[in-house]
């Protein structure tokens, strides 16, 4: 994060290691506080900003002592406009929100170097006035947001029925079960599928160890089933809980529960049971994601692309 070598060099040997440890822990916390994919985007805009200013012959830190306010506003708005027309992306105009993210990245990068964010009014969270007006204009030019219709329960049930048919593959069964689970538990696809860039994301997908099943006893009270419960007990569970390890919103250790819905097959609890039992029959590794499935003793995963394609399939059928 910050170079502490110069500070450490001036310390006596008796305390240098202790302070170096403090700095290392602080740097680790800083890195953990930033999601890799977001960090990469911010780093891209930082590089582009410094290159933009170098060409113009302007101090990239826009320090007040060397840069007039009019120059600061002109250069920042020009960079925003170049970002707007997609020069740092795919060459297509991007929405005002994405431009705002680029300006934020620039301001934060400068702030890390100097302690001052020149994109904001001093002592305020608001952008300097010229940028405010420009962003307002960009928003007015943006097309209206097209809302997508939510799917109904018949779609995941249809996908589950495909996996239920004789001759269906393990992949079909996994997609059907995961569709039911995602629908009833209100999950984002990143929470129950394998994403190729997951190491860049904060969200940790649900794993076998995150699933807990419950069954009512003779008095009607829910009792937790042990991890090694029989196949029959798990399939007969009355409810199941998913534990959030680390999600996009930062929640950790929170549990979400769902009861059986009365369906013998198209039920989220029974779908979870089928996933857990399938994985358990092939592996003792409880850290495997629910998206894992096995075929001919080989391990595979359901990706977010698989789920997107499956959800579009009924509309084409």
C-alpha positions in Angstrom: 0.0 0.0 0.0 2.5 2.6 1.2 6.3 2.4 1.1 7.5 2.3 4.7 11.1 1.4 3.9 12.4 4.9 4.5 10.7 5.0 7.9 12.0 1.6 8.9 15.5 2.4 7.8 15.7 5.2 10.4 14.7 2.9 13.3 17.1 1.0 15.6 17.3 -2.8 15.1 15.6 -3.4 18.4 12.2 -2.1 17.2 12.4 -2.2 13.4 11.0 -5.8 13.1 8.0 -4.9 15.4 7.1 -1.8 13.3 7.6 -3.8 10.0 5.1 -6.3 11.3 2.6 -3.5 12.0 3.0 -2.2 8.5 2.6 -5.7 7.0 -0.6 -6.3 8.9 -2.0 -2.9 7.8 -1.1 -3.7 4.1 -2.8 -7.1 4.3 -6.0 -5.5 5.6 -5.8 -2.9 2.8 -5.5 -5.6 0.2 -8.3 -7.7 1.7 -10.6 -4.7 1.7 -10.4 -4.4 -2.0 -12.0 -6.9 -4.4 -9.6 -8.1 -7.1 -11.8 -7.3 -10.0 -12.6 -3.8 -8.7 -9.0 -3.2 -8.0 -8.0 -4.1 -11.6 -10.6 -1.7 -13.0 -9.4 1.1 -10.7 -5.8 0.4 -11.7 -6.7 0.6 -15.4 -8.3 4.0 -14.9 -5.3 5.2 -12.8 -2.9 4.2 -15.7 -5.1 5.9 -18.3 -5.4 9.0 -16.2 -1.6 9.4 -15.7 -1.0 8.8 -19.4 -3.8 11.4 -20.3 -2.2 14.0 -18.1 1.3 13.3 -19.3 0.2 14.0 -22.9 -1.4 17.2 -21.8 1.6 18.2 -19.7 -0.5 18.5 -16.6 0.3 17.4 -13.1 -1.7 14.2 -12.6 -2.2 14.9 -8.9 -3.8 18.3 -9.8 -2.3 19.9 -6.8 -3.8 23.3 -6.0 -0.4 24.9 -5.8 0.4 24.0 -9.4 -2.9 23.6 -11.1 -5.6 26.3 -11.5 -9.2 25.2 -10.7 -10.2 25.8 -14.4 -7.5 23.6 -15.6 -8.4 20.9 -13.0 -12.1 21.0 -14.2 -11.1 21.0 -17.8 -8.8 18.0 -17.6 -11.1 15.9 -15.4 -14.1 16.6 -17.6 -12.0 15.8 -20.7 -10.9 12.5 -19.2 -14.5 11.7 -18.3 -15.6 12.4 -21.9 -12.9 10.1 -23.2 -14.1 7.4 -20.8 -17.7 8.1 -21.8 -17.1 7.4 -25.5 -15.5 4.0 -24.6 -11.9 4.9 -25.4 -10.7 2.8 -22.5 -13.1 -0.1 -23.2 -14.8 -1.6 -26.2 -15.1 1.7 -28.2 -18.8 2.1 -27.4 -20.4 4.8 -25.3 -20.9 3.8 -21.7 -23.4 4.9 -19.2 -23.0 7.8 -16.8 -22.7 5.5 -13.8 -19.6 3.9 -15.3 -18.1 7.3 -16.0 -18.7 8.2 -12.4 -16.9 5.0 -11.4 -13.9 6.1 -13.5 -13.8 9.6 -11.9 -14.0 8.0 -8.5 -11.1 5.7 -9.3 -9.0 8.6 -10.4 -9.9 10.6 -7.3 -9.1 7.7 -4.9 -5.7 7.0 -6.7 -4.7 10.6 -6.2 -5.9 10.7 -2.7 -3.7 7.7 -1.8 -0.7 9.6 -3.1 -1.4 13.1 -1.7 -4.2 12.8 0.9 -6.4 15.1 -1.2 -9.1 14.1 -3.7 -9.2 16.9 -6.4 -12.4 15.5 -8.0 -14.4 16.5 -4.9 -15.2 19.8 -3.3 -12.9 20.3 -0.3 -14.5 18.8 2.8 -17.4 17.4 0.8 -18.4 14.1 -0.8 -19.8 15.9 -3.8 -17.9 16.3 -7.2 -16.7 19.7 -8.1 -19.6 21.7 -9.7 -18.5 21.4 -13.4 -18.3 17.6 -13.0 -21.7 17.6 -11.3 -23.3 19.4 -14.2 -21.6 17.3 -16.8 -22.6 14.0 -15.1 -26.2 15.3 -14.9 -26.1 15.9 -18.7 -24.7 12.4 -19.3 -27.5 10.9 -17.3 -30.1 12.8 -19.3 -28.6 11.4 -22.5 -28.6 7.8 -21.3 -31.4 5.6 -22.6 -34.0 4.5 -20.1 -33.3 1.4 -18.2 -35.1 -1.6 -19.6 -36.4 -3.7 -16.8 -36.2 -7.5 -17.2 -39.2 -9.6 -16.3 -38.6 -12.0 -13.4 -39.0 -15.7 -14.2 -41.9 -17.6 -12.7 -41.6 -20.9 -10.8 -42.6 -22.9 -13.9 -39.2 -22.2 -15.5 -37.0 -23.8 -12.8 -39.6 -26.6 -12.5 -39.3 -27.2 -16.2 -35.5 -27.4 -16.0 -35.8 -29.8 -13.1 -38.2 -31.9 -15.1 -35.6 -32.2 -17.9 -33.1 -33.5 -15.3 -35.6 -36.0 -14.0 -36.3 -37.7 -17.3 -34.9 -41.1 -18.0 -31.6 -40.8 -19.9 -30.9 -37.2 -18.7 -27.3 -36.5 -17.8 -25.8 -35.6 -14.4 -25.3 -32.1 -15.8 -29.0 -31.8 -16.6 -29.9 -32.9 -13.1 -27.5 -30.5 -11.5 -28.8 -27.5 -13.6 -32.4 -28.5 -12.7 -31.7 -28.8 -9.0 -29.6 -25.6 -8.8 -32.3 -23.7 -10.7 -34.9 -24.7 -8.0 -32.4 -23.8 -5.2 -31.6 -20.4 -6.7 -35.2 -19.5 -7.3 -36.6 -20.4 -3.8 -33.6 -19.2 -1.8 -33.4 -16.0 -3.9 -29.8 -16.4 -4.8 -27.6 -14.6 -7.3 -26.0 -17.0 -9.8 -22.5 -16.2 -8.4 -23.7 -17.8 -5.1 -24.3 -21.3 -6.5 -22.3 -21.6 -9.7 -18.7 -21.8 -10.6 -17.3 -18.6 -12.1 -14.0 -18.7 -14.0 -13.0 -15.4 -12.4 -14.3 -16.2 -8.9 -10.9 -15.6 -7.4 -11.4 -11.9 -8.3 -14.8 -11.8 -6.5 -15.8 -11.3 -2.9 -18.7 -13.8 -3.1 -17.9 -17.4 -2.0 -20.3 -19.9 -3.5 -22.3 -22.2 -1.3 -20.5 -25.5 -0.4 -21.6 -28.8 0.9 -20.4 -27.8 4.4 -22.7 -24.7 4.3 -25.9 -26.9 4.1 -27.7 -28.1 7.2 -30.8 -30.2 7.1 -33.6 -30.4 9.8 -36.3 -32.9 10.5 -39.2 -32.7 12.9 -39.2 -35.1 15.8 -42.2 -36.8 17.4 -43.2 -33.6 19.1 -43.1 -31.6 15.9 -39.9 -29.7 16.8 -37.2 -29.3 14.2 -34.0 -31.1 15.0 -30.7 -30.7 13.1 -29.6 -33.8 11.2 -26.0 -34.9 11.6 -23.6 -34.4 8.8 -23.5 -38.2 8.3 -27.2 -38.6 8.3 -28.6 -41.4 6.1 -29.7 -40.8 2.6 -33.3 -41.6 3.6 -33.3 -39.0 6.5 -31.8 -36.3 4.3 -34.3 -36.8 1.5 -37.1 -36.7 4.2 -35.8 -33.4 5.7 -38.4 -30.8 6.5 -36.2 -27.8 6.0 -32.6 -26.8 5.1 -30.4 -23.9 5.9 -27.7 -22.3 3.8 -24.9 -20.4 5.6 -23.4 -17.4 4.0 -19.6 -17.6 4.1 -18.8 -14.2 2.4 -21.2 -12.5 0.1 -21.1 -9.4 -2.1 -22.9 -7.3 0.6 -20.3 -8.3 3.1 -22.5 -10.6 5.2 -20.7 -13.5 6.9 -22.1 -16.4 8.9 -25.7 -15.4 8.2 -28.1 -18.3 7.6 -31.1 -18.5 5.3 -33.7 -21.2 5.8 -36.4 -22.7 3.6 -39.0 -25.3 4.4 -40.3 -28.0 2.1 -43.1 -26.7 -0.2 -45.2 -29.9 -0.4 -43.8 -31.0 -3.7 -42.3 -34.4 -3.8 -39.6 -33.4 -6.4 -39.9 -29.7 -7.3 -38.9 -28.6 -3.8 -35.8 -26.5 -2.9 -35.1 -28.6 0.2 -35.2 -31.9 -1.8 -33.1 -30.3 -4.5 -30.5 -29.4 -2.0 -30.7 -32.9 -0.6 -30.1 -34.4 -4.1 -27.1 -32.1 -4.7 -25.5 -32.9 -1.3 -26.1 -36.7 -1.7 -24.7 -36.7 -5.2 -21.5 -35.0 -4.2 -21.2 -37.1 -1.0 -21.5 -40.3 -3.0 -18.4 -39.3 -5.0 -16.3 -37.3 -2.6 -15.6 -36.7 1.1 -14.6 -33.1 0.5 -17.2 -31.0 2.1 -15.6 -27.8 0.7 -16.9 -28.6 -2.8 -19.4 -26.2 -4.1 -23.0 -27.2 -4.7 -22.3 -26.6 -8.4 -20.1 -29.7 -8.5 -21.2 -32.8 -10.2 -19.5 -36.1 -11.2 -19.7 -38.1 -14.3 -17.7 -41.3 -15.0 -15.6 -40.5 -11.9 -14.6 -37.1 -13.2 -15.4 -33.8 -11.5 -17.3 -31.0 -13.3 -18.9 -27.7 -12.4 -22.1 -25.8 -13.4 -21.1 -22.3 -14.4 -23.1 -19.1 -14.4 -23.1 -19.3 -18.2 -24.8 -22.8 -18.0 -27.5 -21.3 -15.8 -28.1 -18.3 -18.1 -28.3 -20.6 -21.1 -30.7 -22.9 -19.3 -33.0 -20.1 -18.2 -33.3 -18.9 -21.8 -34.0 -22.4 -23.2 -37.7 -22.6 -22.2 -38.4 -19.4 -24.1 -36.9 -21.0 -27.2 -38.6 -24.4 -26.8 
